């Protein structure tokens, strides 16, 4: 497992960036860089189960199952992934999840005199490094555009 790092400075206050990043409609907009049908089901509250979903080429729902390991409003969110959705069914054990179960995705928000420095660190497998290096910067640019437009 390799830890990847991404960051962006957004010309908007932390509270606005935090809310925009996690709100249902705007979440779907900025995460479209990963999957055009990207969505989530569940809560961002600490200890909550959350599904990160999308629709595959066959029209079936798939995605990741995770727990919100930490949620400190306007400061930090940590997501611990532990399973997948395969054709709408939960899979939490076996070869499909063993390679990355327990991986973390962390969001840290820092104030830069009214601007927000958003830092992401995410655990990934070698096979996703190129994909993340392409998708994360696109997603963060979209989030920046949404935040700065509103």
Secondary structure as GFF3:
##gff-version 3
##sequence-region A 1 150
A	DSSP	beta_strand	2	10	.	.	.	ID=ss1
A	DSSP	alpha_helix	14	22	.	.	.	ID=ss2
A	DSSP	alpha_helix	24	30	.	.	.	ID=ss3
A	DSSP	three_ten_helix	31	33	.	.	.	ID=ss4
A	DSSP	beta_strand	39	42	.	.	.	ID=ss5
A	DSSP	beta_strand	49	55	.	.	.	ID=ss6
A	DSSP	beta_strand	61	72	.	.	.	ID=ss7
A	DSSP	beta_strand	76	86	.	.	.	ID=ss8
A	DSSP	beta_strand	89	91	.	.	.	ID=ss9
A	DSSP	alpha_helix	95	98	.	.	.	ID=ss10
A	DSSP	beta_strand	104	112	.	.	.	ID=ss11
A	DSSP	beta_strand	115	124	.	.	.	ID=ss12
A	DSSP	three_ten_helix	126	128	.	.	.	ID=ss13
A	DSSP	alpha_helix	129	149	.	.	.	ID=ss14
###
